[in-house]
Amino acid sequence: EDAGDYADVPGFCKAAKIDDIRKHGHVLTPGRYVGAEAAEDDGEPFEEKMKRLAATLREQQKEAVKLDAAIAANLKELGYAG
């Protein structure tokens, strides 16, 4: 089956040239070559986005505490209390 034509994808893959690899001292860390994908502007102002994301994180952290307690209780019930 034909896999199609290869294309570099920023943030994912790149066919590095040997000269580029030499310039980096033969270090093959992908980030040196792959780069980052282009960021898209979603139109949401930064301050609003950070407030929203911070609130979401706080809620997720509260839920994580509840889930951790439930897991610990289940393990204790099964005889694996630590």
PDB file as gemmi writes it, atoms N, CA and C in Angstrom:
CRYST1    1.000    1.000    1.000  90.00  90.00  90.00 P 1                      
ATOM      1  N   GLU A   1       0.850  -1.175   0.000  1.00  0.00           N  
ATOM      2  CA  GLU A   1       0.000   0.000   0.000  1.00  0.00           C  
ATOM      3  C   GLU A   1       0.892   1.234   0.000  1.00  0.00           C  
ATOM      4  N   ASP A   2       0.584   2.197  -0.836  1.00  0.00           N  
ATOM      5  CA  ASP A   2       1.351   3.433  -0.947  1.00  0.00           C  
ATOM      6  C   ASP A   2       1.068   4.329   0.249  1.00  0.00           C  
ATOM      7  N   ALA A   3       2.132   4.772   0.911  1.00  0.00           N  
ATOM      8  CA  ALA A   3       1.986   5.644   2.080  1.00  0.00           C  
ATOM      9  C   ALA A   3       1.866   7.105   1.679  1.00  0.00           C  
ATOM     10  N   GLY A   4       1.991   7.415   0.413  1.00  0.00           N  
ATOM     11  CA  GLY A   4       1.885   8.798  -0.044  1.00  0.00           C  
ATOM     12  C   GLY A   4       3.228   9.504   0.015  1.00  0.00           C  
ATOM     13  N   ASP A   5       3.219  10.772  -0.325  1.00  0.00           N  
ATOM     14  CA  ASP A   5       4.441  11.568  -0.335  1.00  0.00           C  
ATOM     15  C   ASP A   5       4.751  12.081   1.064  1.00  0.00           C  
ATOM     16  N   TYR A   6       6.047  12.146   1.382  1.00  0.00           N  
ATOM     17  CA  TYR A   6       6.472  12.666   2.679  1.00  0.00           C  
ATOM     18  C   TYR A   6       6.435  14.185   2.659  1.00  0.00           C  
ATOM     19  N   ALA A   7       6.068  14.767   3.787  1.00  0.00           N  
ATOM     20  CA  ALA A   7       6.128  16.217   3.951  1.00  0.00           C  
ATOM     21  C   ALA A   7       6.483  16.522   5.399  1.00  0.00           C  
ATOM     22  N   ASP A   8       7.389  17.490   5.609  1.00  0.00           N  
ATOM     23  CA  ASP A   8       7.697  17.939   6.963  1.00  0.00           C  
ATOM     24  C   ASP A   8       6.431  18.527   7.576  1.00  0.00           C  
ATOM     25  N   VAL A   9       6.235  18.290   8.868  1.00  0.00           N  
ATOM     26  CA  VAL A   9       5.084  18.839   9.590  1.00  0.00           C  
ATOM     27  C   VAL A   9       5.630  19.542  10.828  1.00  0.00           C  
ATOM     28  N   PRO A  10       5.593  20.899  10.846  1.00  0.00           N  
ATOM     29  CA  PRO A  10       6.117  21.625  12.006  1.00  0.00           C  
ATOM     30  C   PRO A  10       5.513  21.111  13.307  1.00  0.00           C  
ATOM     31  N   GLY A  11       6.397  20.876  14.289  1.00  0.00           N  
ATOM     32  CA  GLY A  11       5.953  20.372  15.578  1.00  0.00           C  
ATOM     33  C   GLY A  11       5.785  18.872  15.626  1.00  0.00           C  
ATOM     34  N   PHE A  12       5.957  18.193  14.487  1.00  0.00           N  
ATOM     35  CA  PHE A  12       5.741  16.748  14.456  1.00  0.00           C  
ATOM     36  C   PHE A  12       6.905  15.989  13.819  1.00  0.00           C  
ATOM     37  N   CYS A  13       7.286  16.358  12.589  1.00  0.00           N  
ATOM     38  CA  CYS A  13       8.356  15.622  11.921  1.00  0.00           C  
ATOM     39  C   CYS A  13       9.081  16.506  10.915  1.00  0.00           C  
ATOM     40  N   LYS A  14      10.346  16.155  10.659  1.00  0.00           N  
ATOM     41  CA  LYS A  14      11.146  16.872   9.665  1.00  0.00           C  
ATOM     42  C   LYS A  14      12.270  15.960   9.200  1.00  0.00           C  
ATOM     43  N   ALA A  15      12.536  15.971   7.919  1.00  0.00           N  
ATOM     44  CA  ALA A  15      13.677  15.249   7.370  1.00  0.00           C  
ATOM     45  C   ALA A  15      14.876  16.196   7.457  1.00  0.00           C  
ATOM     46  N   ALA A  16      15.730  15.983   8.460  1.00  0.00           N  
ATOM     47  CA  ALA A  16      16.877  16.861   8.683  1.00  0.00           C  
ATOM     48  C   ALA A  16      18.004  16.520   7.716  1.00  0.00           C  
ATOM     49  N   LYS A  17      18.661  17.539   7.226  1.00  0.00           N  
ATOM     50  CA  LYS A  17      19.828  17.367   6.354  1.00  0.00           C  
ATOM     51  C   LYS A  17      21.043  17.075   7.226  1.00  0.00           C  
ATOM     52  N   ILE A  18      21.992  16.332   6.702  1.00  0.00           N  
ATOM     53  CA  ILE A  18      23.192  15.967   7.455  1.00  0.00           C  
ATOM     54  C   ILE A  18      23.963  17.209   7.899  1.00  0.00           C  
ATOM     55  N   ASP A  19      23.957  18.270   7.091  1.00  0.00           N  
ATOM     56  CA  ASP A  19      24.649  19.503   7.481  1.00  0.00           C  
ATOM     57  C   ASP A  19      24.006  20.120   8.723  1.00  0.00           C  
ATOM     58  N   ASP A  20      22.684  20.076   8.806  1.00  0.00           N  
ATOM     59  CA  ASP A  20      21.992  20.590   9.994  1.00  0.00           C  
ATOM     60  C   ASP A  20      22.357  19.763  11.223  1.00  0.00           C  
ATOM     61  N   ILE A  21      22.442  18.455  11.045  1.00  0.00           N  
ATOM     62  CA  ILE A  21      22.791  17.565  12.156  1.00  0.00           C  
ATOM     63  C   ILE A  21      24.221  17.853  12.617  1.00  0.00           C  
ATOM     64  N   ARG A  22      25.127  18.087  11.681  1.00  0.00           N  
ATOM     65  CA  ARG A  22      26.509  18.443  12.026  1.00  0.00           C  
ATOM     66  C   ARG A  22      26.551  19.745  12.820  1.00  0.00           C  
ATOM     67  N   LYS A  23      25.774  20.747  12.367  1.00  0.00           N  
ATOM     68  CA  LYS A  23      25.747  22.053  13.043  1.00  0.00           C  
ATOM     69  C   LYS A  23      25.310  21.920  14.497  1.00  0.00           C  
ATOM     70  N   HIS A  24      24.495  20.924  14.785  1.00  0.00           N  
ATOM     71  CA  HIS A  24      24.008  20.701  16.151  1.00  0.00           C  
ATOM     72  C   HIS A  24      24.862  19.680  16.898  1.00  0.00           C  
ATOM     73  N   GLY A  25      26.069  19.430  16.396  1.00  0.00           N  
ATOM     74  CA  GLY A  25      26.983  18.520  17.079  1.00  0.00           C  
ATOM     75  C   GLY A  25      26.499  17.085  17.097  1.00  0.00           C  
ATOM     76  N   HIS A  26      25.754  16.694  16.067  1.00  0.00           N  
ATOM     77  CA  HIS A  26      25.214  15.341  15.919  1.00  0.00           C  
ATOM     78  C   HIS A  26      24.222  14.970  17.017  1.00  0.00           C  
ATOM     79  N   VAL A  27      23.671  15.983  17.682  1.00  0.00           N  
ATOM     80  CA  VAL A  27      22.628  15.753  18.686  1.00  0.00           C  
ATOM     81  C   VAL A  27      21.317  15.549  17.936  1.00  0.00           C  
ATOM     82  N   LEU A  28      20.618  14.467  18.239  1.00  0.00           N  
ATOM     83  CA  LEU A  28      19.413  14.116  17.488  1.00  0.00           C  
ATOM     84  C   LEU A  28      18.118  14.414  18.243  1.00  0.00           C  
ATOM     85  N   THR A  29      18.169  15.335  19.193  1.00  0.00           N  
ATOM     86  CA  THR A  29      16.961  15.725  19.912  1.00  0.00           C  
ATOM     87  C   THR A  29      15.972  16.312  18.908  1.00  0.00           C  
ATOM     88  N   PRO A  30      14.778  15.733  18.796  1.00  0.00           N  
ATOM     89  CA  PRO A  30      13.831  16.166  17.767  1.00  0.00           C  
ATOM     90  C   PRO A  30      13.530  17.663  17.763  1.00  0.00           C  
ATOM     91  N   GLY A  31      13.441  18.263  18.943  1.00  0.00           N  
ATOM     92  CA  GLY A  31      13.098  19.682  19.020  1.00  0.00           C  
ATOM     93  C   GLY A  31      14.070  20.594  18.303  1.00  0.00           C  
ATOM     94  N   ARG A  32      15.291  20.139  18.116  1.00  0.00           N  
ATOM     95  CA  ARG A  32      16.276  20.959  17.398  1.00  0.00           C  
ATOM     96  C   ARG A  32      15.937  21.083  15.918  1.00  0.00           C  
ATOM     97  N   TYR A  33      15.189  20.164  15.415  1.00  0.00           N  
ATOM     98  CA  TYR A  33      14.919  20.125  13.983  1.00  0.00           C  
ATOM     99  C   TYR A  33      13.444  20.316  13.644  1.00  0.00           C  
ATOM    100  N   VAL A  34      12.593  19.738  14.454  1.00  0.00           N  
ATOM    101  CA  VAL A  34      11.159  19.725  14.152  1.00  0.00           C  
ATOM    102  C   VAL A  34      10.532  21.097  14.329  1.00  0.00           C  
ATOM    103  N   GLY A  35      10.954  21.825  15.354  1.00  0.00           N  
ATOM    104  CA  GLY A  35      10.375  23.133  15.625  1.00  0.00           C  
ATOM    105  C   GLY A  35       9.008  22.998  16.271  1.00  0.00           C  
ATOM    106  N   ALA A  36       8.239  24.064  16.215  1.00  0.00           N  
ATOM    107  CA  ALA A  36       6.905  24.073  16.818  1.00  0.00           C  
ATOM    108  C   ALA A  36       5.875  24.391  15.752  1.00  0.00           C  
ATOM    109  N   GLU A  37       4.698  23.822  15.933  1.00  0.00           N  
ATOM    110  CA  GLU A  37       3.651  24.129  14.970  1.00  0.00           C  
ATOM    111  C   GLU A  37       3.186  25.567  15.171  1.00  0.00           C  
ATOM    112  N   ALA A  38       2.676  26.145  14.131  1.00  0.00           N  
ATOM    113  CA  ALA A  38       2.200  27.524  14.197  1.00  0.00           C  
ATOM    114  C   ALA A  38       1.004  27.614  15.138  1.00  0.00           C  
ATOM    115  N   ALA A  39       1.065  28.590  16.029  1.00  0.00           N  
ATOM    116  CA  ALA A  39      -0.035  28.788  16.975  1.00  0.00           C  
ATOM    117  C   ALA A  39      -1.164  29.546  16.286  1.00  0.00           C  
ATOM    118  N   GLU A  40      -2.377  29.103  16.554  1.00  0.00           N  
ATOM    119  CA  GLU A  40      -3.531  29.775  15.974  1.00  0.00           C  
ATOM    120  C   GLU A  40      -4.134  30.712  17.001  1.00  0.00           C  
ATOM    121  N   ASP A  41      -4.529  31.894  16.569  1.00  0.00           N  
ATOM    122  CA  ASP A  41      -5.188  32.856  17.446  1.00  0.00           C  
ATOM    123  C   ASP A  41      -6.666  32.512  17.486  1.00  0.00           C  
ATOM    124  N   ASP A  42      -7.148  32.162  18.677  1.00  0.00           N  
ATOM    125  CA  ASP A  42      -8.557  31.792  18.802  1.00  0.00           C  
ATOM    126  C   ASP A  42      -9.452  32.999  19.059  1.00  0.00           C  
ATOM    127  N   GLY A  43      -8.854  34.176  19.151  1.00  0.00           N  
ATOM    128  CA  GLY A  43      -9.638  35.390  19.326  1.00  0.00           C  
ATOM    129  C   GLY A  43      -9.993  35.697  20.772  1.00  0.00           C  
ATOM    130  N   GLU A  44      -9.725  34.761  21.692  1.00  0.00           N  
ATOM    131  CA  GLU A  44     -10.042  34.992  23.103  1.00  0.00           C  
ATOM    132  C   GLU A  44      -8.898  35.778  23.737  1.00  0.00           C  
ATOM    133  N   PRO A  45      -9.199  36.922  24.358  1.00  0.00           N  
ATOM    134  CA  PRO A  45      -8.140  37.708  24.999  1.00  0.00           C  
ATOM    135  C   PRO A  45      -7.402  36.882  26.059  1.00  0.00           C  
ATOM    136  N   PHE A  46      -6.101  37.100  26.156  1.00  0.00           N  
ATOM    137  CA  PHE A  46      -5.248  36.316  27.042  1.00  0.00           C  
ATOM    138  C   PHE A  46      -5.747  36.325  28.482  1.00  0.00           C  
ATOM    139  N   GLU A  47      -6.064  37.492  29.017  1.00  0.00           N  
ATOM    140  CA  GLU A  47      -6.505  37.588  30.415  1.00  0.00           C  
ATOM    141  C   GLU A  47      -7.759  36.758  30.663  1.00  0.00           C  
ATOM    142  N   GLU A  48      -8.710  36.827  29.739  1.00  0.00           N  
ATOM    143  CA  GLU A  48      -9.943  36.046  29.885  1.00  0.00           C  
ATOM    144  C   GLU A  48      -9.647  34.548  29.814  1.00  0.00           C  
ATOM    145  N   LYS A  49      -8.782  34.180  28.876  1.00  0.00           N  
ATOM    146  CA  LYS A  49      -8.440  32.768  28.711  1.00  0.00           C  
ATOM    147  C   LYS A  49      -7.767  32.230  29.972  1.00  0.00           C  
ATOM    148  N   MET A  50      -6.818  33.007  30.530  1.00  0.00           N  
ATOM    149  CA  MET A  50      -6.116  32.554  31.731  1.00  0.00           C  
ATOM    150  C   MET A  50      -7.068  32.419  32.913  1.00  0.00           C  
ATOM    151  N   LYS A  51      -8.002  33.343  33.072  1.00  0.00           N  
ATOM    152  CA  LYS A  51      -8.985  33.243  34.160  1.00  0.00           C  
ATOM    153  C   LYS A  51      -9.829  31.986  33.990  1.00  0.00           C  
ATOM    154  N   ARG A  52     -10.276  31.752  32.772  1.00  0.00           N  
ATOM    155  CA  ARG A  52     -11.106  30.582  32.482  1.00  0.00           C  
ATOM    156  C   ARG A  52     -10.332  29.288  32.724  1.00  0.00           C  
ATOM    157  N   LEU A  53      -9.110  29.242  32.219  1.00  0.00           N  
ATOM    158  CA  LEU A  53      -8.302  28.033  32.373  1.00  0.00           C  
ATOM    159  C   LEU A  53      -7.916  27.792  33.830  1.00  0.00           C  
ATOM    160  N   ALA A  54      -7.616  28.864  34.569  1.00  0.00           N  
ATOM    161  CA  ALA A  54      -7.277  28.718  35.989  1.00  0.00           C  
ATOM    162  C   ALA A  54      -8.477  28.195  36.768  1.00  0.00           C  
ATOM    163  N   ALA A  55      -9.677  28.679  36.441  1.00  0.00           N  
ATOM    164  CA  ALA A  55     -10.891  28.198  37.112  1.00  0.00           C  
ATOM    165  C   ALA A  55     -11.122  26.721  36.791  1.00  0.00           C  
ATOM    166  N   THR A  56     -10.917  26.349  35.544  1.00  0.00           N  
ATOM    167  CA  THR A  56     -11.063  24.944  35.143  1.00  0.00           C  
ATOM    168  C   THR A  56     -10.059  24.075  35.891  1.00  0.00           C  
ATOM    169  N   LEU A  57      -8.825  24.548  36.001  1.00  0.00           N  
ATOM    170  CA  LEU A  57      -7.793  23.799  36.715  1.00  0.00           C  
ATOM    171  C   LEU A  57      -8.177  23.609  38.179  1.00  0.00           C  
ATOM    172  N   ARG A  58      -8.670  24.661  38.828  1.00  0.00           N  
ATOM    173  CA  ARG A  58      -9.079  24.537  40.234  1.00  0.00           C  
ATOM    174  C   ARG A  58     -10.171  23.488  40.395  1.00  0.00           C  
ATOM    175  N   GLU A  59     -11.137  23.479  39.499  1.00  0.00           N  
ATOM    176  CA  GLU A  59     -12.212  22.479  39.555  1.00  0.00           C  
ATOM    177  C   GLU A  59     -11.662  21.073  39.349  1.00  0.00           C  
ATOM    178  N   GLN A  60     -10.748  20.933  38.408  1.00  0.00           N  
ATOM    179  CA  GLN A  60     -10.151  19.619  38.150  1.00  0.00           C  
ATOM    180  C   GLN A  60      -9.312  19.152  39.334  1.00  0.00           C  
ATOM    181  N   GLN A  61      -8.642  20.074  40.009  1.00  0.00           N  
ATOM    182  CA  GLN A  61      -7.854  19.705  41.180  1.00  0.00           C  
ATOM    183  C   GLN A  61      -8.761  19.240  42.318  1.00  0.00           C  
ATOM    184  N   LYS A  62      -9.901  19.909  42.501  1.00  0.00           N  
ATOM    185  CA  LYS A  62     -10.870  19.483  43.521  1.00  0.00           C  
ATOM    186  C   LYS A  62     -11.379  18.076  43.209  1.00  0.00           C  
ATOM    187  N   GLU A  63     -11.696  17.839  41.955  1.00  0.00           N  
ATOM    188  CA  GLU A  63     -12.176  16.521  41.533  1.00  0.00           C  
ATOM    189  C   GLU A  63     -11.090  15.469  41.731  1.00  0.00           C  
ATOM    190  N   ALA A  64      -9.839  15.833  41.468  1.00  0.00           N  
ATOM    191  CA  ALA A  64      -8.727  14.896  41.642  1.00  0.00           C  
ATOM    192  C   ALA A  64      -8.601  14.465  43.100  1.00  0.00           C  
ATOM    193  N   VAL A  65      -8.792  15.394  44.030  1.00  0.00           N  
ATOM    194  CA  VAL A  65      -8.720  15.057  45.457  1.00  0.00           C  
ATOM    195  C   VAL A  65      -9.798  14.033  45.800  1.00  0.00           C  
ATOM    196  N   LYS A  66     -11.014  14.254  45.289  1.00  0.00           N  
ATOM    197  CA  LYS A  66     -12.118  13.315  45.541  1.00  0.00           C  
ATOM    198  C   LYS A  66     -11.806  11.934  44.954  1.00  0.00           C  
ATOM    199  N   LEU A  67     -11.297  11.925  43.739  1.00  0.00           N  
ATOM    200  CA  LEU A  67     -10.987  10.653  43.082  1.00  0.00           C  
ATOM    201  C   LEU A  67      -9.845   9.921  43.788  1.00  0.00           C  
ATOM    202  N   ASP A  68      -8.832  10.668  44.232  1.00  0.00           N  
ATOM    203  CA  ASP A  68      -7.732  10.044  44.978  1.00  0.00           C  
ATOM    204  C   ASP A  68      -8.253   9.385  46.249  1.00  0.00           C  
ATOM    205  N   ALA A  69      -9.157  10.067  46.949  1.00  0.00           N  
ATOM    206  CA  ALA A  69      -9.726   9.509  48.178  1.00  0.00           C  
ATOM    207  C   ALA A  69     -10.531   8.248  47.873  1.00  0.00           C  
ATOM    208  N   ALA A  70     -11.294   8.265  46.790  1.00  0.00           N  
ATOM    209  CA  ALA A  70     -12.091   7.096  46.412  1.00  0.00           C  
ATOM    210  C   ALA A  70     -11.188   5.914  46.054  1.00  0.00           C  
ATOM    211  N   ILE A  71     -10.119   6.184  45.351  1.00  0.00           N  
ATOM    212  CA  ILE A  71      -9.175   5.120  44.984  1.00  0.00           C  
ATOM    213  C   ILE A  71      -8.527   4.542  46.237  1.00  0.00           C  
ATOM    214  N   ALA A  72      -8.099   5.422  47.153  1.00  0.00           N  
ATOM    215  CA  ALA A  72      -7.478   4.958  48.397  1.00  0.00           C  
ATOM    216  C   ALA A  72      -8.452   4.105  49.198  1.00  0.00           C  
ATOM    217  N   ALA A  73      -9.718   4.514  49.260  1.00  0.00           N  
ATOM    218  CA  ALA A  73     -10.732   3.742  49.991  1.00  0.00           C  
ATOM    219  C   ALA A  73     -10.938   2.378  49.348  1.00  0.00           C  
ATOM    220  N   ASN A  74     -10.978   2.340  48.032  1.00  0.00           N  
ATOM    221  CA  ASN A  74     -11.144   1.065  47.321  1.00  0.00           C  
ATOM    222  C   ASN A  74      -9.956   0.137  47.562  1.00  0.00           C  
ATOM    223  N   LEU A  75      -8.757   0.689  47.526  1.00  0.00           N  
ATOM    224  CA  LEU A  75      -7.568  -0.126  47.786  1.00  0.00           C  
ATOM    225  C   LEU A  75      -7.572  -0.651  49.218  1.00  0.00           C  
ATOM    226  N   LYS A  76      -7.989   0.193  50.162  1.00  0.00           N  
ATOM    227  CA  LYS A  76      -8.062  -0.233  51.562  1.00  0.00           C  
ATOM    228  C   LYS A  76      -9.060  -1.376  51.716  1.00  0.00           C  
ATOM    229  N   GLU A  77     -10.210  -1.233  51.056  1.00  0.00           N  
ATOM    230  CA  GLU A  77     -11.249  -2.270  51.114  1.00  0.00           C  
ATOM    231  C   GLU A  77     -10.736  -3.597  50.555  1.00  0.00           C  
ATOM    232  N   LEU A  78      -9.848  -3.503  49.580  1.00  0.00           N  
ATOM    233  CA  LEU A  78      -9.284  -4.711  48.972  1.00  0.00           C  
ATOM    234  C   LEU A  78      -8.074  -5.247  49.736  1.00  0.00           C  
ATOM    235  N   GLY A  79      -7.700  -4.541  50.804  1.00  0.00           N  
ATOM    236  CA  GLY A  79      -6.577  -5.000  51.612  1.00  0.00           C  
ATOM    237  C   GLY A  79      -5.225  -4.488  51.166  1.00  0.00           C  
ATOM    238  N   TYR A  80      -5.229  -3.426  50.380  1.00  0.00           N  
ATOM    239  CA  TYR A  80      -3.970  -2.870  49.887  1.00  0.00           C  
ATOM    240  C   TYR A  80      -3.729  -1.458  50.409  1.00  0.00           C  
ATOM    241  N   ALA A  81      -4.112  -1.202  51.646  1.00  0.00           N  
ATOM    242  CA  ALA A  81      -3.899   0.126  52.225  1.00  0.00           C  
ATOM    243  C   ALA A  81      -2.406   0.363  52.394  1.00  0.00           C  
ATOM    244  N   GLY A  82      -1.985   1.571  52.122  1.00  0.00           N  
ATOM    245  CA  GLY A  82      -0.567   1.848  52.216  1.00  0.00           C  
ATOM    246  C   GLY A  82      -0.290   2.899  53.129  1.00  0.00           C  
TER     247      GLY A  82                                                      
END                                                                             
